[in-house]
Amino acid sequence: METYYLDIWNEMCPIPIIKTQRKLKEMSCGDILILETDHSCTSRALVLWAREHGHEVEENEVSNGIWRLKVTKKHN
C-alpha cells in the first residue's frame, strides 16, 4: 500500500476532480491519496465524487478553512 499526495490549493472544480481522477488511475487498489484544499466547496465536491465512484473517503477540517481528504482507492 502506497500513500500519495496531491496539491489542490487555490483550485476550484472541476480541476481538483480531474487531477484526482488522473492520479487514482496511476494508483493500485488499497493505495491512499491525501488531498488538501482551502475551499470548502472543493472538499465537498470531492467527497461526493469519490463516494459516487466507489472509493472510501474521509474529510477533516484540520485548521480553520483547511480541509484534508483521505481517499482510499477501492477498484481499478
Chimera marker file (.cmm) of the C-alpha trace (Angstrom):
<marker_set name="trace">
<marker id="1" x="0.000" y="0.000" z="0.000" r="1" g="1" b="0" radius="0.5"/>
<marker id="2" x="1.347" y="3.381" z="-1.053" r="1" g="1" b="0" radius="0.5"/>
<marker id="3" x="0.364" y="6.879" z="0.053" r="1" g="1" b="0" radius="0.5"/>
<marker id="4" x="0.298" y="9.730" z="-2.465" r="1" g="1" b="0" radius="0.5"/>
<marker id="5" x="-0.207" y="13.461" z="-2.019" r="1" g="1" b="0" radius="0.5"/>
<marker id="6" x="-1.900" y="15.902" z="-4.371" r="1" g="1" b="0" radius="0.5"/>
<marker id="7" x="-1.767" y="19.688" z="-4.065" r="1" g="1" b="0" radius="0.5"/>
<marker id="8" x="-5.101" y="21.283" z="-4.959" r="1" g="1" b="0" radius="0.5"/>
<marker id="9" x="-4.689" y="24.563" z="-3.070" r="1" g="1" b="0" radius="0.5"/>
<marker id="10" x="-6.374" y="27.597" z="-4.648" r="1" g="1" b="0" radius="0.5"/>
<marker id="11" x="-8.105" y="25.440" z="-7.266" r="1" g="1" b="0" radius="0.5"/>
<marker id="12" x="-11.819" y="25.277" z="-7.949" r="1" g="1" b="0" radius="0.5"/>
<marker id="13" x="-13.854" y="22.488" z="-9.502" r="1" g="1" b="0" radius="0.5"/>
<marker id="14" x="-13.671" y="20.784" z="-11.869" r="1" g="1" b="0" radius="0.5"/>
<marker id="15" x="-9.837" y="20.978" z="-11.840" r="1" g="1" b="0" radius="0.5"/>
<marker id="16" x="-9.352" y="19.166" z="-8.483" r="1" g="1" b="0" radius="0.5"/>
<marker id="17" x="-11.670" y="16.344" z="-9.581" r="1" g="1" b="0" radius="0.5"/>
<marker id="18" x="-9.831" y="15.966" z="-12.890" r="1" g="1" b="0" radius="0.5"/>
<marker id="19" x="-6.459" y="15.864" z="-11.087" r="1" g="1" b="0" radius="0.5"/>
<marker id="20" x="-7.837" y="13.322" z="-8.605" r="1" g="1" b="0" radius="0.5"/>
<marker id="21" x="-9.176" y="11.103" z="-11.409" r="1" g="1" b="0" radius="0.5"/>
<marker id="22" x="-5.818" y="11.135" z="-13.182" r="1" g="1" b="0" radius="0.5"/>
<marker id="23" x="-3.889" y="10.341" z="-10.016" r="1" g="1" b="0" radius="0.5"/>
<marker id="24" x="-6.204" y="7.500" z="-8.999" r="1" g="1" b="0" radius="0.5"/>
<marker id="25" x="-5.723" y="5.892" z="-12.439" r="1" g="1" b="0" radius="0.5"/>
<marker id="26" x="-1.987" y="5.629" z="-11.675" r="1" g="1" b="0" radius="0.5"/>
<marker id="27" x="-2.592" y="4.054" z="-8.266" r="1" g="1" b="0" radius="0.5"/>
<marker id="28" x="-3.328" y="0.473" z="-7.167" r="1" g="1" b="0" radius="0.5"/>
<marker id="29" x="-6.335" y="-0.723" z="-5.181" r="1" g="1" b="0" radius="0.5"/>
<marker id="30" x="-5.811" y="-0.022" z="-1.482" r="1" g="1" b="0" radius="0.5"/>
<marker id="31" x="-3.483" y="2.923" z="-2.115" r="1" g="1" b="0" radius="0.5"/>
<marker id="32" x="-4.274" y="6.177" z="-0.330" r="1" g="1" b="0" radius="0.5"/>
<marker id="33" x="-4.439" y="9.662" z="-1.825" r="1" g="1" b="0" radius="0.5"/>
<marker id="34" x="-4.150" y="12.648" z="0.534" r="1" g="1" b="0" radius="0.5"/>
<marker id="35" x="-5.530" y="15.944" z="-0.734" r="1" g="1" b="0" radius="0.5"/>
<marker id="36" x="-5.603" y="19.342" z="0.940" r="1" g="1" b="0" radius="0.5"/>
<marker id="37" x="-7.711" y="22.275" z="-0.118" r="1" g="1" b="0" radius="0.5"/>
<marker id="38" x="-8.567" y="25.723" z="1.118" r="1" g="1" b="0" radius="0.5"/>
<marker id="39" x="-12.050" y="25.673" z="-0.465" r="1" g="1" b="0" radius="0.5"/>
<marker id="40" x="-14.957" y="24.031" z="1.339" r="1" g="1" b="0" radius="0.5"/>
<marker id="41" x="-16.926" y="23.622" z="-1.906" r="1" g="1" b="0" radius="0.5"/>
<marker id="42" x="-13.999" y="21.761" z="-3.483" r="1" g="1" b="0" radius="0.5"/>
<marker id="43" x="-13.768" y="19.484" z="-0.456" r="1" g="1" b="0" radius="0.5"/>
<marker id="44" x="-17.482" y="18.661" z="-0.547" r="1" g="1" b="0" radius="0.5"/>
<marker id="45" x="-17.435" y="18.071" z="-4.324" r="1" g="1" b="0" radius="0.5"/>
<marker id="46" x="-14.504" y="15.679" z="-3.988" r="1" g="1" b="0" radius="0.5"/>
<marker id="47" x="-16.191" y="13.750" z="-1.172" r="1" g="1" b="0" radius="0.5"/>
<marker id="48" x="-19.336" y="13.310" z="-3.255" r="1" g="1" b="0" radius="0.5"/>
<marker id="49" x="-17.367" y="12.372" z="-6.380" r="1" g="1" b="0" radius="0.5"/>
<marker id="50" x="-15.220" y="9.795" z="-4.546" r="1" g="1" b="0" radius="0.5"/>
<marker id="51" x="-18.235" y="8.146" z="-2.930" r="1" g="1" b="0" radius="0.5"/>
<marker id="52" x="-20.169" y="8.083" z="-6.210" r="1" g="1" b="0" radius="0.5"/>
<marker id="53" x="-17.210" y="6.309" z="-7.812" r="1" g="1" b="0" radius="0.5"/>
<marker id="54" x="-16.945" y="3.693" z="-5.067" r="1" g="1" b="0" radius="0.5"/>
<marker id="55" x="-13.891" y="4.955" z="-3.205" r="1" g="1" b="0" radius="0.5"/>
<marker id="56" x="-13.621" y="5.346" z="0.555" r="1" g="1" b="0" radius="0.5"/>
<marker id="57" x="-13.129" y="8.941" z="1.660" r="1" g="1" b="0" radius="0.5"/>
<marker id="58" x="-12.560" y="10.731" z="4.968" r="1" g="1" b="0" radius="0.5"/>
<marker id="59" x="-12.873" y="14.508" z="5.265" r="1" g="1" b="0" radius="0.5"/>
<marker id="60" x="-11.429" y="16.569" z="8.110" r="1" g="1" b="0" radius="0.5"/>
<marker id="61" x="-11.121" y="20.296" z="8.665" r="1" g="1" b="0" radius="0.5"/>
<marker id="62" x="-7.557" y="20.324" z="10.004" r="1" g="1" b="0" radius="0.5"/>
<marker id="63" x="-7.359" y="24.063" z="10.502" r="1" g="1" b="0" radius="0.5"/>
<marker id="64" x="-9.702" y="26.985" z="10.095" r="1" g="1" b="0" radius="0.5"/>
<marker id="65" x="-10.561" y="26.822" z="6.386" r="1" g="1" b="0" radius="0.5"/>
<marker id="66" x="-8.196" y="23.945" z="5.510" r="1" g="1" b="0" radius="0.5"/>
<marker id="67" x="-9.623" y="20.537" z="4.614" r="1" g="1" b="0" radius="0.5"/>
<marker id="68" x="-7.709" y="17.279" z="4.292" r="1" g="1" b="0" radius="0.5"/>
<marker id="69" x="-9.226" y="14.385" z="2.397" r="1" g="1" b="0" radius="0.5"/>
<marker id="70" x="-8.031" y="10.804" z="2.566" r="1" g="1" b="0" radius="0.5"/>
<marker id="71" x="-9.220" y="8.800" z="-0.439" r="1" g="1" b="0" radius="0.5"/>
<marker id="72" x="-8.643" y="5.050" z="-0.449" r="1" g="1" b="0" radius="0.5"/>
<marker id="73" x="-8.816" y="3.573" z="-3.936" r="1" g="1" b="0" radius="0.5"/>
<marker id="74" x="-11.257" y="0.664" z="-3.890" r="1" g="1" b="0" radius="0.5"/>
<marker id="75" x="-11.189" y="-0.526" z="-7.516" r="1" g="1" b="0" radius="0.5"/>
<marker id="76" x="-9.485" y="-0.015" z="-10.885" r="1" g="1" b="0" radius="0.5"/>
<link id1="1" id2="2" r="1" g="1" b="0" radius="0.2"/>
<link id1="2" id2="3" r="1" g="1" b="0" radius="0.2"/>
<link id1="3" id2="4" r="1" g="1" b="0" radius="0.2"/>
<link id1="4" id2="5" r="1" g="1" b="0" radius="0.2"/>
<link id1="5" id2="6" r="1" g="1" b="0" radius="0.2"/>
<link id1="6" id2="7" r="1" g="1" b="0" radius="0.2"/>
<link id1="7" id2="8" r="1" g="1" b="0" radius="0.2"/>
<link id1="8" id2="9" r="1" g="1" b="0" radius="0.2"/>
<link id1="9" id2="10" r="1" g="1" b="0" radius="0.2"/>
<link id1="10" id2="11" r="1" g="1" b="0" radius="0.2"/>
<link id1="11" id2="12" r="1" g="1" b="0" radius="0.2"/>
<link id1="12" id2="13" r="1" g="1" b="0" radius="0.2"/>
<link id1="13" id2="14" r="1" g="1" b="0" radius="0.2"/>
<link id1="14" id2="15" r="1" g="1" b="0" radius="0.2"/>
<link id1="15" id2="16" r="1" g="1" b="0" radius="0.2"/>
<link id1="16" id2="17" r="1" g="1" b="0" radius="0.2"/>
<link id1="17" id2="18" r="1" g="1" b="0" radius="0.2"/>
<link id1="18" id2="19" r="1" g="1" b="0" radius="0.2"/>
<link id1="19" id2="20" r="1" g="1" b="0" radius="0.2"/>
<link id1="20" id2="21" r="1" g="1" b="0" radius="0.2"/>
<link id1="21" id2="22" r="1" g="1" b="0" radius="0.2"/>
<link id1="22" id2="23" r="1" g="1" b="0" radius="0.2"/>
<link id1="23" id2="24" r="1" g="1" b="0" radius="0.2"/>
<link id1="24" id2="25" r="1" g="1" b="0" radius="0.2"/>
<link id1="25" id2="26" r="1" g="1" b="0" radius="0.2"/>
<link id1="26" id2="27" r="1" g="1" b="0" radius="0.2"/>
<link id1="27" id2="28" r="1" g="1" b="0" radius="0.2"/>
<link id1="28" id2="29" r="1" g="1" b="0" radius="0.2"/>
<link id1="29" id2="30" r="1" g="1" b="0" radius="0.2"/>
<link id1="30" id2="31" r="1" g="1" b="0" radius="0.2"/>
<link id1="31" id2="32" r="1" g="1" b="0" radius="0.2"/>
<link id1="32" id2="33" r="1" g="1" b="0" radius="0.2"/>
<link id1="33" id2="34" r="1" g="1" b="0" radius="0.2"/>
<link id1="34" id2="35" r="1" g="1" b="0" radius="0.2"/>
<link id1="35" id2="36" r="1" g="1" b="0" radius="0.2"/>
<link id1="36" id2="37" r="1" g="1" b="0" radius="0.2"/>
<link id1="37" id2="38" r="1" g="1" b="0" radius="0.2"/>
<link id1="38" id2="39" r="1" g="1" b="0" radius="0.2"/>
<link id1="39" id2="40" r="1" g="1" b="0" radius="0.2"/>
<link id1="40" id2="41" r="1" g="1" b="0" radius="0.2"/>
<link id1="41" id2="42" r="1" g="1" b="0" radius="0.2"/>
<link id1="42" id2="43" r="1" g="1" b="0" radius="0.2"/>
<link id1="43" id2="44" r="1" g="1" b="0" radius="0.2"/>
<link id1="44" id2="45" r="1" g="1" b="0" radius="0.2"/>
<link id1="45" id2="46" r="1" g="1" b="0" radius="0.2"/>
<link id1="46" id2="47" r="1" g="1" b="0" radius="0.2"/>
<link id1="47" id2="48" r="1" g="1" b="0" radius="0.2"/>
<link id1="48" id2="49" r="1" g="1" b="0" radius="0.2"/>
<link id1="49" id2="50" r="1" g="1" b="0" radius="0.2"/>
<link id1="50" id2="51" r="1" g="1" b="0" radius="0.2"/>
<link id1="51" id2="52" r="1" g="1" b="0" radius="0.2"/>
<link id1="52" id2="53" r="1" g="1" b="0" radius="0.2"/>
<link id1="53" id2="54" r="1" g="1" b="0" radius="0.2"/>
<link id1="54" id2="55" r="1" g="1" b="0" radius="0.2"/>
<link id1="55" id2="56" r="1" g="1" b="0" radius="0.2"/>
<link id1="56" id2="57" r="1" g="1" b="0" radius="0.2"/>
<link id1="57" id2="58" r="1" g="1" b="0" radius="0.2"/>
<link id1="58" id2="59" r="1" g="1" b="0" radius="0.2"/>
<link id1="59" id2="60" r="1" g="1" b="0" radius="0.2"/>
<link id1="60" id2="61" r="1" g="1" b="0" radius="0.2"/>
<link id1="61" id2="62" r="1" g="1" b="0" radius="0.2"/>
<link id1="62" id2="63" r="1" g="1" b="0" radius="0.2"/>
<link id1="63" id2="64" r="1" g="1" b="0" radius="0.2"/>
<link id1="64" id2="65" r="1" g="1" b="0" radius="0.2"/>
<link id1="65" id2="66" r="1" g="1" b="0" radius="0.2"/>
<link id1="66" id2="67" r="1" g="1" b="0" radius="0.2"/>
<link id1="67" id2="68" r="1" g="1" b="0" radius="0.2"/>
<link id1="68" id2="69" r="1" g="1" b="0" radius="0.2"/>
<link id1="69" id2="70" r="1" g="1" b="0" radius="0.2"/>
<link id1="70" id2="71" r="1" g="1" b="0" radius="0.2"/>
<link id1="71" id2="72" r="1" g="1" b="0" radius="0.2"/>
<link id1="72" id2="73" r="1" g="1" b="0" radius="0.2"/>
<link id1="73" id2="74" r="1" g="1" b="0" radius="0.2"/>
<link id1="74" id2="75" r="1" g="1" b="0" radius="0.2"/>
<link id1="75" id2="76" r="1" g="1" b="0" radius="0.2"/>
</marker_set>
